[in-house]
Amino acid sequence: MKSKLTLSLPEKSIREAKQIAKMRQTTVSALFELSLDQWKSMPGGDTAASGRPDDGMGDLIGAFRPQAGFDARSTQIRRKHG
């Protein structure tokens, strides 16, 4: 089952992702999925084996700064879809 995911990225990153997807004759969604698969294959990236939900991406905590209004929007989305 496929679901939608909304990401907020700098326009430059979006342009680059679209260019890479076009060069590889695929979609940005497929690139993202491939990246996650590769991330999981890295040491410590298999969250199913450890049972810890943050094991695969725990090193990203604090790497991104939320945009203004992010917390309010997250709360709204969680209420709607949670």
C-alpha positions, -999 to 999 in steps of 0.1 A, spaced: 0 0 0 14 34 -9 8 65 11 17 102 6 45 119 24 50 157 25 86 170 30 98 205 34 131 210 17 151 239 3 142 245 -34 178 237 -44 175 202 -29 142 197 -47 157 208 -80 186 185 -75 164 155 -66 143 161 -97 174 163 -119 189 131 -105 155 113 -109 153 125 -145 189 113 -152 181 79 -137 147 78 -155 128 73 -123 108 94 -98 118 114 -67 97 90 -47 117 60 -60 149 78 -52 138 83 -17 127 47 -13 161 35 -27 179 58 -2 160 44 27 168 8 15 205 17 13 203 34 47 188 2 62 216 -19 48 242 2 66 255 -10 99 230 -1 126 203 6 100 182 -25 104 155 -13 128 136 -46 127 166 -66 141 171 -43 171 135 -35 178 144 1 185 125 25 163 152 52 161 180 28 153 181 34 116 180 72 117 189 80 152 220 98 141 198 124 123 182 136 156 191 173 158 204 174 123 174 193 110 160 225 123 122 227 121 107 256 102 85 282 118 51 267 125 64 232 121 52 220 155 17 234 151 15 218 116 28 184 130 1 185 157 -26 193 132 -14 164 109 -12 140 138 -47 149 149 -60 144 114 -42 111 106 -33 98 140 
